[in-house]
């Protein structure tokens, strides 16, 4: 299994490579510019994503349709605000409203028990914390926010590498493929 990528056989593998859980959520709609593929097609997917993101072990007991819709709304609002920032625009007011409203709800509850930390909460609580993570990343102008260098990928991430030289969301999924394609193109050029 590749680092940062999870999923069992038959499941869509979620990636957690963005360095921020809200940006990871944005990444569940892949290939946004070309042939979008949505990894969150229903409540079951969202539950599994919440579990695999480490937000709530096992995921929430129940994801009702309203909470599922709210998760997608949050995802697209965070995407819009991140794009605004990447393109040097002011934040979209509607998207700000969505993120701030979801963040205003109470978040997950964390307790210390003899067995360690116990985290509990419903889907809305999880989404409140994801919205808070979005606010943290979007408010911090010192963080280097980037889109993957592979044209079709569209995944966003925080570049925390030294000198901010990270170009890809992940080497396996994007970096190596772009390099292999460039190598093939060069070889074709040589033969001409
Ligand atoms: Zn990528």
Boltz pocket constraint, residues with backbone or C-beta under 6 A from the ligand:
constraints:
  - pocket:
      binder: B
      contacts: [[A, 148], [A, 149], [A, 150], [A, 153], [A, 154], [A, 155], [A, 168], [A, 169], [A, 170], [A, 173], [A, 174]]
      max_distance: 6.0
